[in-house]
Amino acid sequence: MSKTRQKFREQCEREVPAKCLQKALVAGMSADASFWLAGKRVRAVGADNMAWDEIRHGIYIIENLFLKELAQDRSYEFTFVCLPLKMRGATGSPVRPIAMVSRG
């Protein structure tokens, strides 16, 4: 498990009800997590896999992010820019995700 994922899981275990964390062998969040995230007014979620069970409440899902370099650099806070393609009538789009890390 990456350090970023481990840090997130530790935070979740402190703050998120246990039913929100999947007990399966697949990494990711359960459908109950979307309700908890909506209560926190989260606008988007992202992961390095496709393991989001189900997200509702207008929360955007960004899957298959390459997070290895952020984890190696221990960059846990950054400005995130997500540039989707403009596609008429689509419900999803490939994106160009950018993490702007402050080095100061």
C-alpha positions as CSV (number, residue, x, y, z in Angstrom):
1,M,0.0,0.0,0.0
2,S,1.4,3.4,-1.0
3,K,2.1,6.0,1.8
4,T,-0.5,8.3,0.3
5,R,-3.1,5.5,0.4
6,Q,-2.0,4.5,3.9
7,K,-2.3,8.1,5.2
8,F,-5.7,8.5,3.6
9,R,-6.9,5.2,5.1
10,E,-5.6,6.2,8.6
11,Q,-7.5,9.5,8.3
12,C,-10.6,7.6,7.1
13,E,-10.4,5.2,10.0
14,R,-10.5,8.2,12.4
15,E,-13.2,10.2,10.6
16,V,-15.3,7.9,8.4
17,P,-17.8,5.4,9.8
18,A,-16.4,1.9,9.4
19,K,-19.3,1.0,7.0
20,C,-17.8,3.4,4.4
21,L,-14.6,1.5,4.1
22,Q,-14.8,-1.6,1.9
23,K,-14.0,-4.8,3.6
24,A,-13.4,-6.6,0.3
25,L,-10.0,-7.4,-1.1
26,V,-10.4,-4.7,-3.7
27,A,-9.1,-1.2,-2.8
28,G,-11.6,1.6,-2.9
29,M,-14.6,3.0,-1.2
30,S,-18.1,1.5,-0.8
31,A,-21.3,3.1,-1.9
32,D,-21.9,4.3,1.7
33,A,-18.8,6.5,1.3
34,S,-20.6,8.7,-1.3
35,F,-23.2,9.7,1.3
36,W,-20.5,10.6,3.8
37,L,-18.5,12.5,1.2
38,A,-21.7,14.4,0.1
39,G,-22.2,15.4,3.7
40,K,-18.7,16.9,3.7
41,R,-19.6,18.8,0.4
42,V,-16.9,17.0,-1.6
43,R,-17.1,18.0,-5.3
44,A,-14.7,15.4,-6.8
45,V,-12.9,12.2,-5.8
46,G,-9.9,10.5,-7.4
47,A,-8.0,7.3,-7.2
48,D,-5.2,5.4,-8.9
49,N,-7.7,2.6,-9.8
50,M,-11.3,2.1,-10.9
51,A,-12.5,0.8,-7.5
52,W,-15.2,3.4,-6.7
53,D,-18.2,1.4,-6.0
54,E,-20.8,4.1,-6.7
55,I,-20.8,7.8,-6.4
56,R,-23.9,10.0,-6.3
57,H,-24.9,13.5,-5.3
58,G,-23.1,15.2,-8.2
59,I,-19.6,14.1,-7.1
60,Y,-17.2,13.8,-10.0
61,I,-15.1,10.6,-10.2
62,I,-11.5,10.8,-11.6
63,E,-10.1,7.3,-12.1
64,N,-6.7,5.8,-12.9
65,L,-4.7,8.7,-11.6
66,F,-0.9,8.3,-11.6
67,L,-0.1,9.1,-8.0
68,K,3.3,7.4,-7.6
69,E,5.4,10.6,-8.0
70,L,3.2,12.5,-5.5
71,A,3.5,9.6,-3.0
72,Q,7.2,9.4,-3.5
73,D,7.6,13.1,-2.9
74,R,5.2,13.0,0.1
75,S,3.1,15.7,-1.6
76,Y,-0.1,15.4,0.4
77,E,-1.4,18.9,-0.3
78,F,-1.5,20.5,-3.8
79,T,-3.7,22.5,-6.1
80,F,-5.5,20.1,-8.4
81,V,-6.4,21.2,-12.0
82,C,-8.6,18.8,-14.0
83,L,-8.9,19.6,-17.8
84,P,-11.6,17.5,-19.4
85,L,-12.3,17.3,-23.2
86,K,-15.3,19.3,-24.4
87,M,-17.7,16.7,-25.6
88,R,-21.4,17.3,-26.4
89,G,-23.9,15.0,-24.9
90,A,-21.3,12.9,-23.0
91,T,-21.5,12.0,-19.4
92,G,-17.8,11.5,-19.0
93,S,-14.5,12.5,-20.6
94,P,-10.8,11.7,-20.5
95,V,-9.0,14.3,-18.5
96,R,-5.6,15.9,-18.2
97,P,-5.0,15.9,-14.4
98,I,-2.4,18.3,-13.1
99,A,-1.1,18.6,-9.5
100,M,0.6,21.9,-8.7
101,V,2.8,21.3,-5.7
102,S,4.2,24.2,-3.8
103,R,7.9,23.6,-3.0
104,G,8.3,26.4,-0.5
